[in-house]
Amino acid sequence: MTEYSQDHYFHLIEQLLQCPSGSEPEVLDQHPELLNPTLVKTLMQVATMMAHQDNQDAAKFLIYVARQLSKELGLYPQISQNEQV
């Protein structure tokens, strides 16, 4: 398995922030090699940094992308209706 530098992940996050709304899946699909837990971690780190810089909208967006990616990668726990009671 190939290791990717943080710069690869930062570049992908920059592309996500700059792409037109709704085209995020296409941007992610162009980089399947980067869709892994490291990207999720990096998304959260950048979101935290943006929140501290009062860029709440970008932070919320990146957290949303991280959560969706976590679900797709099986990293986010799925709670069934029976467990919610």
CORTA-V598565 format. One record per helix or strand. SS is the DSSP state (H for helix, E for strand). FROM is the first residue (numbers start at 0). TO is the last residue. Records with the same first field share a line. If there is no record, write none. Layout:
SS->FROM-TO ; FROM-TO
This chain:
H->5-17 ; 23-28 ; 31-33 ; 36-51 ; 55-71 ; 80-83
